[in-house]
Amino acid sequence: MSETINETGTRLICLSCEAEFVVTRPGNGELTCCDTPLDIKGK
């Protein structure tokens, strides 16, 4: 099973400002920061 950005526990990073996030509630949609999509950390 491949990791998706909206799964609980996924660690994300903003490539613009380097803010880091952890998904605590799964859901649909695109997660963004600084008007850019977040990337999975360590990818």
N, CA, C and O of each residue as an XYZ file, in Angstrom:
172
protein
N       0.852     -1.191      0.000
C       0.000      0.000      0.000
C       0.887      1.241      0.000
O       1.784      1.365      0.834
N       0.643      2.148     -0.921
C       1.482      3.337     -1.015
C       1.012      4.415     -0.047
O      -0.172      4.512      0.274
N       1.957      5.215      0.406
C       1.653      6.288      1.356
C       0.995      7.447      0.610
O       1.453      7.837     -0.464
N      -0.065      7.989      1.174
C      -0.706      9.161      0.593
C      -0.597     10.320      1.562
O      -0.411     10.120      2.762
N      -0.709     11.506      1.052
C      -0.480     12.708      1.847
C      -1.531     12.904      2.937
O      -1.251     13.576      3.930
N      -2.718     12.347      2.787
C      -3.796     12.596      3.747
C      -3.983     11.481      4.769
O      -5.020     11.446      5.431
N      -3.033     10.576      4.926
C      -3.138      9.511      5.918
C      -2.616      9.999      7.273
O      -1.638     10.745      7.335
N      -3.267      9.577      8.347
C      -2.840      9.939      9.696
C      -1.383      9.535      9.916
O      -0.984      8.421      9.576
N      -0.601     10.437     10.480
C       0.794     10.169     10.773
C       1.766     10.576      9.678
O       2.977     10.547      9.892
N       1.258     10.956      8.502
C       2.140     11.380      7.416
C       2.853     12.665      7.808
O       2.215     13.609      8.275
N       4.165     12.712      7.624
C       4.959     13.903      7.934
C       5.145     14.681      6.635
O       5.568     14.137      5.616
N       4.812     15.989      6.704
C       4.851     16.850      5.526
C       5.796     18.016      5.753
O       6.088     18.384      6.891
N       6.273     18.596      4.651
C       7.143     19.769      4.738
C       6.782     20.754      3.630
O       6.440     20.361      2.514
N       6.867     22.035      3.962
C       6.692     23.091      2.964
C       8.069     23.371      2.371
O       9.010     23.692      3.096
N       8.179     23.250      1.064
C       9.471     23.466      0.426
C       9.844     24.945      0.336
O      10.996     25.280      0.059
N       8.862     25.840      0.572
C       9.145     27.275      0.540
C       9.714     27.795      1.857
O      10.746     28.467      1.869
N       9.031     27.481      2.982
C       9.453     28.034      4.274
C       9.997     26.978      5.235
O      10.422     27.305      6.343
N       9.984     25.711      4.810
C      10.504     24.583      5.585
C       9.699     24.279      6.850
O      10.205     23.612      7.753
N       8.444     24.761      6.929
C       7.562     24.396      8.043
C       7.237     22.908      7.922
O       7.079     22.389      6.817
N       7.137     22.229      9.064
C       6.843     20.801      9.066
C       5.485     20.556      9.709
O       5.096     21.257     10.642
N       4.765     19.553      9.203
C       3.420     19.224      9.657
C       3.294     17.717      9.808
O       4.025     16.954      9.176
N       2.343     17.291     10.664
C       1.985     15.884     10.809
C       0.467     15.804     10.686
O      -0.246     16.534     11.374
N      -0.035     14.928      9.821
C      -1.476     14.754      9.643
C      -2.037     14.056     10.879
O      -1.588     12.967     11.237
N      -3.020     14.682     11.530
C      -3.645     14.097     12.717
C      -5.059     13.609     12.440
O      -5.602     12.810     13.203
N      -5.657     14.084     11.357
C      -6.993     13.643     10.956
C      -6.970     13.421      9.446
O      -6.692     14.353      8.691
N      -7.259     12.198      8.995
C      -7.257     11.930      7.556
C      -8.414     12.653      6.872
O      -9.426     12.955      7.504
N      -8.260     12.925      5.596
C      -9.319     13.588      4.851
C      -8.965     13.709      3.390
O      -7.943     13.193      2.937
N      -9.811     14.390      2.664
C      -9.607     14.615      1.235
C      -9.167     16.047      1.011
O      -9.401     16.917      1.851
N      -8.537     16.289     -0.111
C      -8.139     17.642     -0.465
C      -6.637     17.792     -0.502
O      -5.894     16.878     -0.144
N      -6.205     18.951     -0.939
C      -4.782     19.243     -1.069
C      -4.340     20.122      0.101
O      -4.992     21.118      0.411
N      -3.257     19.762      0.736
C      -2.716     20.542      1.848
C      -1.656     21.489      1.298
O      -0.767     21.078      0.553
N      -1.763     22.778      1.679
C      -0.836     23.772      1.155
C      -0.289     24.673      2.259
O      -0.871     24.785      3.338
N       0.830     25.304      1.968
C       1.458     26.316      2.816
C       2.204     27.238      1.862
O       2.778     26.765      0.881
N       2.211     28.506      2.118
C       2.886     29.477      1.236
C       2.375     29.368     -0.203
O       3.130     29.568     -1.155
N       1.089     29.050     -0.351
C       0.448     28.906     -1.669
C       1.059     27.812     -2.536
O       0.918     27.852     -3.758
N       1.746     26.820     -1.921
C       2.280     25.685     -2.670
C       1.881     24.398     -1.955
O       1.747     24.388     -0.731
N       1.689     23.306     -2.708
C       1.330     22.024     -2.088
C       2.456     21.531     -1.179
O       3.635     21.734     -1.469
N       2.078     20.880     -0.074
C       3.069     20.303      0.828
C       3.618     19.016      0.213
O       2.940     18.354     -0.573
N       4.842     18.674      0.577
C       5.518     17.480      0.078
C       5.719     16.518      1.242
O       5.876     16.951      2.384
N       5.716     15.223      0.962
C       5.970     14.232      2.012
C       7.425     14.337      2.415
O       8.318     14.280      1.570
N       7.667     14.494      3.735
C       9.029     14.651      4.243
C       9.835     13.375      4.051
O       9.341     12.277      4.310
N      11.062     13.519      3.602
C      11.938     12.383      3.405
C      11.767     11.729      2.050
O      12.360     10.683      1.784
N      10.981     12.320      1.213
C      10.707     11.775     -0.120
C      11.872     11.980     -1.034
O      11.821     11.585     -2.198
